[in-house]
Amino acid sequence: MNKGIRTVVYPVKDVAKAKTFFRELLGVEPYADDSYYVGFKVGSQDIGLDPNGHKEGMTVYYHVDDIHKSLKSLVDAGATTIQEIKDIGEGGLIASVKDADGNLMGLFQ
């Protein structure tokens, strides 16, 4: 089951400046604050900052119940896998694809 877009990850060059900007924009403190990722939660949505994400660009993540099934379905429908399923810790799994028009999208379980 697809639960819709719940995570948006922005590539940033200066994580400290971006953290200040997003703290002001969102009005909350980050729940995750590491050198490789800063995460904010607003309601049921996660906003992430990735200082290493410029090769992918901004990524929106659709939250799904079964990432393996969802990834296979998208590839079968013509998508190209950009990132295979990856364990990001604490039970989280991510993957990303490009659709036929070159749009990048992620899956999160």
N, C-alpha and C positions, 0 to 999 in steps of 0.2 A: 504494500500500500504506500502510495506517495502522500506525504503529509505537507507538501508545499515547500516553498523557500523559507528556511528558518535561519540560515547562516550566510553572511556576506563577508568575504575576506578581501581587504584592500591591500595591495602592495604599497609599502612605504619606504622612503629612502632614509628618513631620520625618525626612528621609532619614538624617541623622546618628544620631539615636536608633534608628531602625529598623536601620541598618547594625550598630550595636553589639549590638542584640538578636539579630539573625539570625546574627551572627558567633559569639555565645555559643551559640545554639540549635544551629547546624549544625557548629560546631567547625572552621570553615575561614575563610580570608580570601577576600574577593571577588576574582573574576577580572576583573570590569569594575567600575570605580568612577568614574562621571561624575555630573554634576549632574542629568542626566535619567534615569539608570538605574544601578542597582547590581545586579550579578549574582553569584551563588554557584553553584558546581557541587559536587554531592554524588553520587558515582557517575556514573550516566548522566542524572541529573536536574538541571535548571537551576531555581534559585529566584531570581526577580527582584523588585526593589523599584522602583516607579514613582511618583515624587512628583507626576506629572501624571495619574495614572490613576483619580482618583476618579469621573469621569463614567462610566467603564465598570465599575468595581468589580474584584474579583479575577477574573483570567482564567486558565483552564487551556488549554494549547496541546497539541493532538494533532499529533504530528510525522507528516508525510505525504511521499510521494515526489513527487507531482504536485499542487501546491496549486491550480492552475487546474481540473483535473479534479475534485478533492475539493470545491472550493467550488461548482462547478456541480452536482455530485451532491447536495450538501446543500440548495442552493436549489431544485433540482428536487423534493426530498423535503419541501419546505415551510418551510425556514429563511428568515429574512430577513437579508440582508447588513447588517452594522453597520459594518464597515470593509472596503473593497475591498482587494485585494492591494497590499501596500506593501513596498518594498525597504527593509530595515533595515541594509543594509551587509554587507560580507564575504560576499555570496551569500545572505544570509538573506531570506526572504519571509514575511510574516505577513498574515493576514486574520482577521476574526471575524464570527460569525453569532449570531442568536438562534433557538432552536428554537421549535416551536409553543407550548411552555409558557413561553416567555420566558427560558430558560436561556442564558446567554452562554457561548460556547466559541470558542476560537481554533484556527487552523491555522498550522503552521510548517513551512516547507520550507527 
